[in-house]
Amino acid sequence: MSGHTAPELSLAAFRQGFWRLLPISLFVAVFGAAFGLAAVQAGLPGNEILLMSATVFAGTAQFAALEMWGAEVPVLPLLATTFAINARMLLMGATLYPWMSRLPPGRRYASLVILSDANWAMNLNDLQTGRNTLGALVGGGFALWLTWLAGTFAGMVFGSAIADPQALGVDMVMGCFMLSMVLAGRRNSRTVLAWFVGGIAAYGAYRWLPENSHVLVGALAGGLVGAIWVEDKA
Amino acid sequence: MIDVESGGALLLIALMALVTLLTRLGGVLLMSFVPMGRRVEGFINAMAGSVLVAVLVPVAVKTDTAGQLALLATAGLMLLYRRPMPAIAAGILVAALARAV
């Protein structure tokens, strides 16, 4: 944790974050296209598909919603599933708190509106390595949002003309990105133990607990390692 | 049950967006009620990497051999050079090549 100044949230930081996350965002567009196509096939009208991608901006939850979509949609199961899939963002947000707390509430919550996996992971890495900025979160988030929306639109219009993402290895982009962020962060025996405990707990939850619980279970189990084995203050 | 005709779909999308927004803002909001101590700080710091690992576990289990090779390639290059972009690119390339053969 670097000093006690509020993280930078300038236009220059925004721009920098936008360009840093644009390469990954272009791959995200491929998933957007897959969503656009699947949503057309599920019978949603175009304006509703675009509205969903623009306002929900959460791929996994949107795909899950399509499975429940029909002439009549069960409201509570839909919202419960949305919450369960996106609950990981509660934990992601919490990890940003030590830096976010130095911002006035308006800017603090406004910059979280666009939080998603990739921009969170990159920004947390920045903060932990002493780059006191929210450029990746906000600027990078905007890049992800823009390409998610553009991808959705492309999928609706061009449909199956878009290449098979799996053959191109595009389905592994998020996985490889997340993995690189894990290994780019600060590493010591405590964090490595937390990864192992978290990973084993997540695997157990994935195999035996209700669907979508694995991230919460794994993250909380890993967090407990850090709460029990407390860092020595230098 | 909500009927998707006559504006029902718009209501559903609005509700989904609201629930998702709450998960985005909720983590920081809830933490503002938790007194910061060494254990809380240790918890959220250890949780940061664990969230990523927990997201990755099912991905690594579900994917095919090509996907697993991709993750191995990314991990190997990250451990050697610590540069994310080349490591990710190598992972994707490995997945694409392994599926092409």
Interface residues (C-beta under 8 A of the other chain):
Chain A: P23 I24 L44 P45 E48 L51 M52 T55 V56 F57 A58 A61 A65 W69 G70 A71 E72 V73 P74 V75 L78 L79 T82 F83 N86 A87 R88 M89 L90 L91 M92 G93 A94 T95 L96 Y97 P98 M100 S101 R108 Y109 L112 V113 I114 L115 D117 A121 L124 Q128 Q166 A167 L168 G169 V170 D171 M172 V173 M174 G175 C176 F177 M178 L179 S180 M181 V182 L183 A184 G185 R190 T191 A194 W195 V197 G198 G199 A201 A202 Y203 Y206 H214 V215 L216 V217 G218 A219 L220 A221 G222 G223 L224 V225 G226 A227 I228 W229 V230 E231 K233
Chain B: M1 I2 D3 V4 E5 G8 A9 L10 L12 I13 A14 L15 M16 A17 V19 T20 L21 T23 R24 L25 G26 G27 V28 L29 L30 M31 S32 M36 R38 R39 V40 E41 G42 F43 I44 N45 A46 M47 A48 G49 S50 V51 L52 V53 A54 V55 L56 V57 P58 V59 A60 V61 T63 A66 G67 A70 L71 T74 A75 M78 L79 R82 P84 M85 A87 I88 G91 I92 L93 V94 A95 A96 R99 A100
